[in-house]
């Protein structure tokens, strides 16, 4: 069974500093990979995804993530944090099979941005 | 506007009652999902459906039931057998197969047992 590990349940950065949120997956075949963001009492919004091709993926709001097969990782970064980035972030995976398999989520990382 | 609508946004349930959470989508997606979210535990899959009149249990299906009579609707019933139902419930949908397998989420229903 697939699993996702997000290192750090809470990350705090200063405004303007680098944001790095870590995600590792366990799967014998590299899955589809996703990052979602959730603001309080709201649903999840897709930030970016990796399916195939270029391993550095750019998403919305200045975020990007790099798929590293050798490290089974898909870390999320943003060069300069903004106050509006404060939210919870979820890494998720989906198997590369025909049809649909449900997303498997990590436990989330809450990002705080300090002025 | 296309999207997923969950209702109600807040729901209160008395001990021993069944309650039904609504989820409707107009994205023409084949697959629909229910997740439960608890603080610090991420999202856990309750049930999912890949096609009308068919659904599969997820990791925490006990105490829940679903139906999929129409493509656009996937209601979740929280039964009295669910021992700890207080949580945030999220409904999602996705297209069938292919590369575009990301899920689109509703705004959630917060269920509280009183």
Interface residues (C-beta under 8 A of the other chain):
Chain A: X9 X32 X34 X36 X41 X42 X43 X44 X45 X46 X49 X51 X52 X90 X94 X98 X99 X100 X102 X103 X104 X105 X106 X107 X108
Chain B: X4 X6 X30 X31 X33 X35 X40 X41 X42 X43 X44 X45 X48 X50 X58 X88 X90 X92 X94 X95 X96 X97 X99 X101 X102 X103 X104 X105 X106 X107 X108 X110
